[in-house]
Amino acid sequence: MTEIVILSGSPNRSSRSDRVLGYIGELLKAKNFSVSHLSVTDIPPEVLFHADFNHPSIKGATEQIRNAKGLIVGSPVYKASYTGVLKAFIDLLPMDVLESKPVLPLMTGGSSAHLLALEYALKPLLANLKGHPLKGIYLVDSEIDKELDIPILDTDALQRIDKQTGYFAELITRQQVTL
């Protein structure tokens, strides 16, 4: 069973947020966690457009998320919020799909002016699904080079990622011990 699911809300598979999510996945694998990646681009557009709750891709994604011990959700900032395609996907998930799960939110944006999108858009959405959103990670595009193996250019940003990923991993481990 996958312990951690990483969900990318970017409509572009080569986005900065996707690269950062991949890097975080590698950090967690190095800590011996089982990690799987799910992207909104894995879902056929017509399924999202027609809100097909019963489509196998939605049912599969729902089970993958429901069975995970924790979730990491990332999105670029679009119009001061998360992407519309992420919202379309999340609208197809059951309201309790994240019940009691730690959720690490991540957003990337063009400037620090969009920092509050994390607190006022993404985190409330995740809490609405009964998840426990942790302190999120916000990165400015200039802190990321998606062509590098370690895509984070800024040492402070790397420290923030390491700290929050470590805390997230600790919660998952504690959760497994108490079960």
C-alpha positions in Angstrom: 0.0 0.0 0.0 1.2 3.5 -0.8 1.8 5.5 2.3 2.0 8.9 0.7 0.2 10.2 -2.4 1.5 13.3 -4.1 -1.2 15.1 -6.1 -0.2 17.6 -8.7 -2.8 20.2 -9.6 -0.8 21.6 -12.5 -2.3 21.2 -16.0 1.3 21.2 -17.3 3.4 18.0 -16.5 6.7 20.0 -16.7 5.6 22.8 -14.4 7.8 24.1 -11.5 5.3 22.8 -9.0 5.5 19.3 -10.5 9.3 19.4 -10.3 9.2 20.4 -6.6 6.6 17.7 -5.9 8.9 15.2 -7.5 11.8 16.4 -5.4 9.7 16.1 -2.2 8.7 12.6 -3.3 12.4 11.6 -3.6 13.1 13.0 -0.1 10.3 10.8 1.3 11.5 7.8 -0.6 15.0 8.3 0.9 13.2 8.1 4.3 11.8 4.7 3.2 8.3 5.8 2.5 6.2 4.3 -0.3 5.2 7.3 -2.6 2.9 7.4 -5.5 2.2 10.3 -7.8 -1.2 11.4 -9.1 -1.7 14.3 -11.5 -4.9 16.0 -12.7 -3.5 15.3 -16.2 -4.0 11.6 -15.5 -7.8 12.2 -15.6 -9.4 12.4 -19.1 -10.6 16.0 -19.6 -14.1 14.9 -20.5 -14.4 13.1 -17.1 -13.6 16.4 -15.3 -15.7 18.5 -17.6 -18.8 16.3 -17.3 -18.2 15.6 -13.5 -18.2 11.8 -14.1 -18.0 10.5 -10.5 -18.3 6.9 -11.6 -15.5 6.9 -14.1 -12.8 4.3 -13.3 -10.1 7.0 -13.2 -12.0 8.9 -10.5 -12.8 5.8 -8.6 -9.1 4.7 -8.8 -7.8 8.1 -7.7 -10.3 8.2 -4.8 -9.2 4.8 -3.5 -5.5 5.7 -3.9 -6.0 8.8 -1.8 -8.4 7.2 0.7 -5.9 4.4 1.3 -2.9 6.7 1.8 -1.6 7.7 5.2 -0.9 11.2 4.0 -1.3 13.5 1.0 0.9 16.2 -0.5 -1.0 18.6 -2.8 0.7 21.0 -5.1 -0.5 23.7 -7.5 0.8 26.7 -9.3 -1.1 29.9 -8.5 -3.6 30.8 -11.2 -5.6 34.0 -10.7 -4.7 34.2 -7.0 -5.8 30.6 -6.3 -5.2 27.0 -7.1 -5.8 25.8 -10.7 -9.3 25.3 -12.0 -8.5 21.7 -13.0 -7.4 20.9 -9.5 -10.8 22.2 -8.2 -12.7 20.2 -10.9 -10.8 17.1 -9.7 -11.4 17.7 -6.0 -15.1 18.3 -6.7 -15.3 14.7 -7.8 -13.9 13.3 -4.5 -16.0 12.3 -1.5 -16.3 14.9 1.2 -14.4 12.7 3.7 -11.7 11.3 1.5 -9.0 13.0 3.6 -10.5 12.2 7.0 -7.8 12.3 9.7 -5.0 12.5 7.1 -2.1 15.0 7.4 -2.0 17.0 4.2 1.1 19.1 3.1 0.0 21.9 0.8 2.5 23.4 -1.7 2.0 26.3 -4.1 4.3 28.0 -6.6 3.8 31.5 -7.9 5.3 34.3 -9.9 5.9 36.5 -6.8 5.4 36.6 -3.1 2.3 38.7 -3.7 0.4 35.4 -4.1 1.6 33.8 -0.8 -1.8 34.1 0.8 -3.4 31.8 -1.9 -2.0 29.0 0.1 -3.7 30.0 3.4 -6.9 31.4 2.0 -7.6 29.1 -1.0 -5.8 25.7 -0.9 -5.8 25.0 2.8 -9.5 25.6 3.3 -10.3 23.4 0.4 -8.3 20.5 1.9 -9.8 21.1 5.3 -13.2 20.8 3.7 -12.4 17.3 2.7 -11.7 16.5 6.4 -7.9 16.6 6.0 -5.5 18.2 8.5 -3.6 20.7 6.4 -0.1 21.4 7.8 1.8 24.6 7.5 2.3 24.9 3.7 5.2 25.6 1.5 5.1 28.5 -0.9 7.9 29.0 -3.5 8.4 31.9 -5.9 9.2 30.8 -9.5 12.6 32.4 -9.2 13.6 30.0 -6.5 13.0 27.0 -8.8 15.0 25.7 -11.8 13.0 22.8 -13.1 15.9 21.5 -15.2 18.1 20.7 -12.2 18.1 17.4 -10.2 17.5 19.5 -7.1 15.2 22.1 -8.5 15.3 24.4 -5.5 17.8 27.2 -6.0 17.3 29.1 -2.7 18.9 27.6 0.5 16.2 29.1 2.7 13.5 27.5 0.5 15.4 24.1 0.7 15.4 24.4 4.5 11.7 25.1 4.6 11.0 22.1 2.4 13.2 19.8 4.5 11.6 21.0 7.7 8.0 20.7 6.5 8.6 17.4 4.8 10.3 16.1 7.9 7.4 17.1 10.1 4.9 15.5 7.6 7.0 12.3 7.6 7.1 12.3 11.4 3.3 12.6 11.6 2.9 9.6 9.2 5.3 7.5 11.2 3.5 8.4 14.5 0.2 7.6 12.9 1.5 4.1 11.9 2.8 3.4 15.4 -0.5 4.3 17.1 -2.6 2.1 14.8 
